[in-house]
Amino acid sequence: MMPQLDYSIQFNALTELLKLTQPLWQVVAFDCHDLPWQEDFPRLAERVWQIDDANLDAIDSDQTLLVGHLLSALQADLTGLGQSSQLPLLHWLTSGSDKAIFTKSNLNLSIATSELSHFSAHIKGRKWQQIVAFTEQVFSQPTIYPVLEWCAGKGHLGRLIAKTQQCQVTSLEWQQALCDDGQAFAQQWQLEQQFICADAFAAIDVTDSASPIKTKQHAVALHACGDLHVRLLDLAAKANTQAISISPCCYHLIHAKYYQPLSRLAQQAQLSLSRHDLQLPLQQSVIASKKQNALRIQEVAWRLGFDSLQRDIRKIDQYLPVPTLKQSQLSGSFSDFCHWAAKQKGLVIANHIDIESYLVIGKQRQRLTQRIDLVRHVFRSVLEQWLVLDRVCFLTEQNYHVTLSKFCPSSITPRNILIDAKKTI
């Protein structure tokens, strides 16, 4: 076993960086009528307005390119604010920061052989690749414990583990139909996989012999969302489960209004994170066709145009969410959209209102929000690393030896972080 890294050093550095740059990433773009930080960060403001609209998506989709475009302006503004001593923290924005956190792993997808091709039936290509890569990384050495598959769905991951590791797998899932399908698959292939239909948030006494979470067990979770994987970490730590391997996802899917830190370090950091903030790591742009881009830009401009209109009608300066729009509605007129949206929200648009003038406002605000979000996205990796290290520090506090790695290339999934923990005491 490799020596335990002291992840608290990296965690504290990330905390400092996030607090230093909080005005840049902790902002709701739809609420803004100008760059909310432009007074303190004038060079950054100038830089984002220098970027041509047509180039924004390409820059946003490449984290290295994005940081490269904005880093020098950010450095200059922080120096202007008297924060030159904090400039070394900006190292964490670069791709080199990965080396300080993640253990290098040899990604080998050799499990995906023809003899296992039947296991990939009914599973989308990239999802199957994720399952294979996760299994190979976690079980590079044969397991000596039975496996608990948390939030199993149909148990695709557990089925592959049962096959390749020749071990007992318990798959916990709350939807009975998925349990039935998964159990049928397991019986068809004569695997030691047993499904438990249960709510992960129901009361579970880990000291009870009937508990699905046990001490002599290896608990795994691939992309269990938000509170679901946090729930597993909490219960497994209480049960002294011998091994825990998770790939976290969807940090914003939590019951509480604000993020509840796990580790003592994170609790002491006093970094308040809303659900909106927690969505930041997942906001990765995808290069779409020109038509798709045009429709997306049009929809955002229309929504923001209506938003300005409804604020004037209601005389309340507050964003008002509008239901999902059918793509066919975008082939109509902005006026038709506004009357539809007003009806959805119980508003009446007076005849004297110049609706088209709000379309002009909407287009201006669309260009603004895209640039506010571009700057926010500089910090998406940093915030995800902070959230992941909170989980790591929690596990080390519970006497686990923890390693961090990436179990597959980001082209398969950007949610490719693996937290692998082994009980030490």
Secondary structure, 3 states (H helix, E strand, C coil): CCCCCCHHHHHHHHHHHHHHCHHHHCCCHHHCCCCCCCCCCHHHHHHHHHCCHHHHHHHHCCHHHHHHHHHHHHHHHHHHCCCHHHHHHHHHHCHHHHHHHCCCCCCCCCCCCHHHHHHHCCCCHHHHHHHHHHHHHHCCCCCCCCEEECCCCCCHHHHHHHHHHCCCEEEEECCHHHHHHHHHHHHHCCCCEEEEECCCCCCCCCCCCCCCCCCCCEEEEEEEECHHHHHHHHHHHHCCCCEEEEEEECCCCCCCCECCCCCHHHHHHCCCCEHHHHCHHHCCCCCCCHHHHHHHHHHHHHHHHHHHHHHHHHCCCCCCCCCCCCHHHHHCCHHHHHHHHHHHCCCCCCCCCCHHHHHHHHHHHHHHHHHHHHHHHCCHHHHHHHHHHHHHHHHHHCCEEEEEEECCCCCCCCCCEEEEEEECC
